[in-house]
Amino acid sequence: MCDTKCGTGCGGGCTVSLVAKILLIIGGINWGLIGAALLMGKGMDEWNVVHMLLGAVPTVEAIVYVLVGVAAIASIFHCKCKKCMGACGCDAGSANKVM
């Protein structure tokens, strides 16, 4: 992605961006497994990894789902911190320019 938009998807970035990427990966894999389970005629929670790990504590499970949602929204708007904007060697003023 680094060749199309400066500051998005490049190596580096801030801790918040890294945590958001990890949460999106976890959420994507989880929803993929849920979809596969439904296609195979299994129950929705049978391959729901978050529910398997945290189902005994529903509040924590709900918090994980909310955090994954917040990470998805945050990824739409991209982080505007100096560390993320400089990840491709660009300055913050040229972040919206196509390279």
C-alpha positions in Angstrom: 0.0 0.0 0.0 2.9 2.3 0.6 3.2 3.0 -3.1 -0.3 4.4 -3.4 -0.9 6.4 -0.3 1.7 7.8 2.0 1.4 6.7 5.6 -1.0 3.8 5.2 0.1 0.2 5.5 3.8 0.8 5.6 6.1 -0.8 8.1 6.2 1.2 11.3 3.5 3.3 12.7 2.3 3.8 16.3 1.3 1.3 18.9 -2.4 2.1 18.4 -2.2 1.3 14.7 -0.4 -2.0 15.5 -3.1 -3.0 18.0 -5.8 -2.0 15.6 -4.3 -4.2 12.9 -4.0 -7.2 15.3 -7.6 -6.7 16.4 -8.8 -6.6 12.7 -6.9 -9.8 12.0 -8.4 -11.5 15.0 -11.9 -10.3 14.0 -11.5 -11.3 10.4 -10.3 -14.8 11.2 -13.1 -15.2 13.8 -15.8 -14.1 11.4 -14.3 -16.3 8.7 -14.5 -19.3 11.0 -18.1 -18.4 12.0 -19.0 -18.2 8.3 -17.4 -21.5 7.5 -19.2 -23.2 10.4 -22.5 -21.8 9.2 -21.8 -23.1 5.6 -21.1 -26.5 7.0 -24.4 -26.6 8.9 -22.8 -26.2 12.3 -23.9 -23.8 15.1 -22.7 -20.2 15.0 -20.8 -20.5 18.2 -19.1 -23.8 17.4 -16.1 -22.2 15.7 -16.4 -18.7 17.3 -12.9 -18.5 18.8 -13.6 -15.4 20.9 -16.7 -17.1 22.4 -14.7 -20.3 23.0 -12.0 -18.4 24.9 -14.1 -15.8 26.7 -17.6 -17.2 26.7 -17.5 -17.8 30.4 -17.1 -14.1 30.9 -19.7 -12.4 28.7 -18.7 -8.9 29.6 -15.1 -9.5 28.5 -16.3 -11.2 25.3 -18.5 -8.1 24.5 -15.5 -5.8 25.2 -13.4 -7.7 22.7 -16.2 -7.4 20.0 -16.5 -3.6 20.7 -12.7 -3.2 20.4 -12.6 -5.0 17.1 -15.4 -2.7 15.9 -13.5 0.4 17.1 -10.4 -0.9 15.3 -12.3 -1.2 12.1 -13.7 2.3 12.3 -10.2 3.6 13.2 -8.7 1.9 10.2 -11.1 3.7 7.9 -9.8 7.1 9.0 -6.1 6.0 9.4 -4.0 7.3 12.2 -2.8 10.9 11.8 0.0 10.8 14.4 3.5 11.9 13.4 4.9 8.4 13.7 2.3 7.0 11.3 2.5 9.9 8.9 6.2 9.6 8.7 6.3 5.8 8.3 6.9 6.1 4.5 9.3 9.0 4.8 6.7 11.6 3.9 5.7 14.6 5.9 2.3 15.1 7.5 1.4 17.7 4.9 1.7 15.4 2.0 -0.2 12.5 3.5 -3.2 12.8 1.1 -1.1 13.0 -2.0 -0.9 10.0 -4.3 2.7 9.1 -5.0 
